[in-house]
Amino acid sequence: MSAVPPRAFAALMLGNVALAFGPWMVRLSDVGPSAAGFWRLALALPFLLVLAKAMGQPAHWPGRAGALVIAVAAFFFAADLAAWHAGIHLTKLGNATLFGNVASFAFAAYGLWLARRLPSLLQAAALLLAALGSALLMAGSAELSARYLHGDLLALLAGLLYAGYLIAVERVRETLQPLPVLILASAFGAAMLLPFAAAMGEAIWPQQWTALLLLALGSQVVGQGCLVYALGQVPPLVVGLALLTQPAISAAIGWIVYGEAMTSLDFLGAAAIGTALVLVRLQGPSSGPKSVVT
């Protein structure tokens, strides 16, 4: 059993903070939801290519098997973005991020299944605290009503799809460096989202580029870049719990920017999730295979 590398854990947390700002940028964009997903991926590609070259991780063809796994990951991710971005426009930021992060528990459960063991007492306590924190966030900032039902269901679907993406990336990261994986996944995903956005009759060409550029840099380059890096080294249980920091941050953004109510329950929920992360970091074991490629 080895401890989670501090640098990988820091990257994981930085990635989650960056990703939490994504729903705000989606709302500010003037294109359709799937088109916003396309631009998120497409605009990120030049930056990822430059970064990969600078870090000695140039994009390359990983072979048929590796490309197939990345293509599957890209399909799940593209479908996740299409559903989640649509949901963001139909519900509150806190709702969208909370339901969209149902992947947190799905990925944590995957890690425990992969390890073929029940959680330790400390891990079980962390999961219970995380569940309590999520419930408090739901009771506080997430408003369940018929008004938001369609958006909530889309966000929930997106969370399940995102779990599939995380599992596929975690597997391919055992043999590939993070940036080549992210570059190929972004390219495949963009190629899937553009024709879908056109078929749905969405507005594709933006009049204002700022929000989409910030979405690409924040969510894809920094957010997904840090997350994919961490997936090679951090156990799925820790990754799953870390994802739950996003709803708390998004709820705060919704409160500050859109006046979406944030109550004492939100703060208690965020504190419970933070405590869960501290507990699972104290454990320090791996819940699944780690990559030797960093």
PyMOL commands that set and color helices and strands:
alter all, ss='L'
color gray80, all
select helices_A, chain A and resi 6-20+22-28+33-54+63-88+93-100+103-115+121-140+146-172+178-199+210-231+236-243+245-258+264-283
alter helices_A, ss='H'
color red, helices_A
deselect
rebuild
show_as cartoon
